[in-house]
Amino acid sequence: MTDGTHQEVKFYGWINVVFLFLLYAIVMGFVFYGFTVIFPAMLKAQGWGRGEASLGHTIRGLVVGFMAPLAAVSIGKLGAKKTLGMGLLAGALALTLLGTVTSKLWHWTLIWGFMMPAAFSLGGLLPIQTTVNFWFNTKRAMATGIVMTSAAIAGTVAAPFYTFIMAKTGGWQVGWLVGAGLCAVGFILTFFIKNTPQSIGQFPDGIDPDAAPKTGVKAKAKGVYQTKTPWTLKEALRTRVVWLQMVCMIGQVWALYIVTVHGVLHL
C-alpha cells in the first residue's frame, strides 16, 4: 500500500525461511546424510575396519552435544547470522581436509570427530531454529516445518548424487570435496540472513502490535500454550519433562546413528 510518502516494506521472514531451508539442506541433507554413502566407500578404499572407523562418528556426536551451549552463547552475543557463517566455514575447511589430506585412520577421527562438530553445532539446527523463532509467532510451526523438511528432501537426493559423482570420478575424496563446496555456498547464503525482525524495523509475522488494533488486523491465537512464568535452567532441570525429552532424544539419535553409520554397509 502506498500513500505517496510511505511504501509498505515486504515482510522478510519468509525470505529468511528460504535461505534457512537451503542452509539446513546443505548441513543436514547433503553433509550429514551424504555421509552414509561416502563413509562406506572410504572404508573400502582405505581398508579400515568398520568398528574402529565408527569411533570418529561417535566422538562427533558427543562433541556436537558439548558444543551446544557454546553455540547458544554465540547466538546470544554474535547473532545467528555470524554463528551460521562460522559453522559453514568450519564445515568447508574440515571437508576439504577430508578430501585432500586424509590417508590414515587418525586423520579421519580427528577431522570428523573434532572439527566437523563445529559445522553441525554452529551451522545446524540451533541457530536455524532460533532464527525462525525470532521471526514468527503465530506461523512459527509452519515456518519451522518448511525449514525442517529440507533435510529430508536433500538427504533423499544426496545418496544417489554422491554415488553418481564417486562412480564417475572413481574416488571417495570427491564426495567430501563436493560437500566442502556446498558449505562454501552456504557461507555465502548466510549474508542474506536477518537475525531478528527488529534489526530491520519489522515485527514477528509482519504484524505491528501497536498498529494492529487500528488497522483491524488481529493476530491469531497461538496453537501451543506458552507459560508466562519465567524458568531458570536449574528449575527446568528439576522437572521430569526435561529429562523425559532427553531420553526421547537419546533414543531417536541412537537409532539414527545406527542407520546412517552402518545401514549402507549391510545393503
N, C-alpha and C positions, 0 to 999 in steps of 0.2 A: 504494500500500500504506500502511495506517495502523495504527500500534501503540498509538494512544491519545495519544501525545505527539509523534509525528513524522508529517508528511504529505509524501509524495514530491512534489517540485516538477516540473511538466511541463517537459520539455526545450524551451528557447526557440529552438533552432537552426532548426527547421522553420518557426516563426513568422517568424523573420528572413528565411528564404527567400521567404516570401510577399511581404513588404514589398520585398525586393530585386528580386523578379520585377516588381513594379509600377513600381518606380523605373527599372529598366532598360528596361521597356516604354515609359515616358514619354520618357526621354532619347534612346534609340536608335530605338525604334519610331515614336513619334509626332512627335518633333522632327527627328531625322536623316533618317529615311526619308520623313517627311511633306514634307521639303524638296523631294523630287522632283517634286511637283505644284504646290507654292506658287511655287517659283522660276520655272518657265516662265510661269505666269500673271502674275507680277510683271514679267518681262521684256516680255511682250506689251503690258501696260498702260502701262508706262513708256517703251517704245520703245528699250530698251537693247540693245546688241549682246551676243550670247551669249559671245563671247570675252572682252570686257572685264569683263563681269559675273562670269565664272567666276574671275577673279582673286581675288575675295573668298573663294571656296571653297578655292582653292589656299593662300592665306595662312592660312586657318582650319586646314587640315591641318598646316601647318608649325608654327603656334603651339601646337596641341594637343600635338605631339611635344615641343616645347621645354618645355612646362609639365608634362610627366610627372614629372620629378624634383621639381618644386615640389609636385605632388600627393602624391608619396611622402613628402616631408618633413612635409606637413600631416597625413597619416595617422599618421605616427610620433609627432608632437608633440600633435596635437589629437584624433586618433582618426578613424575612417572616418565616424562619425555626423555630426560637425561639418563634415568635409570635404564630404560629400554635401550637407549643408544649404547650405553656401556655393555649391556648384556649381549647385544648383537655383534659388537666389535669383538668381545671375548670369544663368541662362538666362531666368528670368521677366522680369528687367529688360531684357535685350537684345532678347527677342522683343516686349516691349511697345513698345520704341523702334522696332523694325522695322514694327510695325503702326500706329504713330501719327505719327512724325516723318520717316520715310524717304521722301524725294521726289527725291533726287539719287543718282547712282551712287556718289559717295564716301561718302555716308551708309551705303549698303549694305555697301560694302567695309570701312569702319571697324567697323561693328557686328558683322557676321557674321565678318569676318576677325580682329578683335582682342578682341571682347567675348565672343562665343559660345564660343571655346575654353575659357574658364573653366568653362562648363557641362559640356562634354564631358570635360574633364580631371578636374575636381574632383567632378563628379556622375556620372561614367561608369564604365567598365569597371574601372579600377584600384582604387578604394575598394570597389566592389561585390565584386569577386573576392577582394580581401584579406579582407573580412569573412567570406565563405564559407570561406576557408582557415583562419581562426581557429576557426571553429565545427565544422569537420568534418575528420576524418582518414580513417576507413575508408569513409565515404559521401560523400567530397568530390566525386568525379566525378559522382555522381547529382545532388547539390545544385547543382553548377556547371551541369550540363546543363539542369536545370529553369529556373534563372535566365536562362541564355543564350537559351533558346527564346522568351522573352518579346519579344525584339527582332523576331524573325521573325513572330510572331503579331500583334503590334501594328503592325508595318510593313505586313503584308498588309491590315490594316483601315484604316490611316492614309490611304492613297492615295484609296480611294473615299470615305472620310469627309470629308477635306478638299475633295475635288472637289465633293461634295454641298453642303457648307457654303458654299463660294465661289460655287457656282451659285445658291444661294438668296439670298445676300446681295449678290451682284454685285461683290464686292471681294476682292482677294488679301490685303488688310490683315487681314481677319477670320481668315484662316488662321494668321497669326503670333500674333494675339491669343489664339486658342484654344490654341495651343502654350504661350503665356505662362501661361494659366490652368492648364494641366496641370502645368507646372513649379511653380506655386504649390501645387497639390495635392500634388505630390511633396515639396515642402519640409515640408509638414505630416506626411507619412508618415515622414520621417526621424526624427521624435521617438520613433518606436516601434522604431528600430533599436538593437540592443545590440552594442557594439563587439566584445567578447570574452566567452566563457563565464565566465571568471574574474571579470569585472566584476560578475556577479550570483551568484557562488558555484556555478557549474556547470562542466562539463568538456566537451571536444570529443566529439561524438557522444553526449553524455549519459552517458558511462561514466566512473566514478571509477576511475582506475588502481590506487588502493590498495584499494578495496572490491571490485574485480572478482574477484580470486582467492578472496575469502571467499564471495562470492555465486555463484561458478561461472560468471560471465559472462566470456567471453573475447572480446577484440577480434579481429576478422578481420584476417588479414594483408593489408597494402596491396598492391594490384594493380600499383602503379607503384614501381619501385625508387627509393629516396632515399638518396643518399650521406651518410655521416656525416662526411665531410671538409668542413670549412668553406671556402667560397670567397670571396675578396675580389673587388671589382669589377674590379680590374686583372688578376687571374688569369683571371676569366671572359672578359674582352675579348681575352685571348690565345688563346682556343680557337676552332677553326674552327666548332664547333657554334653558338656565339652569332652569328657573322657569317652563317652559313647561315640561321638563323632570321630574321635581319634582312632578308636577301634575299627570303625567302619572304613575309614580312610586306609588304615593299615591293610585290612583285608582286600580292599579294592586295588591298591598298589601292588600288593603281593601277587595277586592273580595277573595283573597287567604285566609285571616284570617276567613272570614265568612264560607268558605267551610271546612277549617281544624279544626276549633273550634267546629262548630255546625253541620256540614254535617252528620257525622255518627249518631248523636243523633236523626236525623229525618228519618233514614232508618228503 
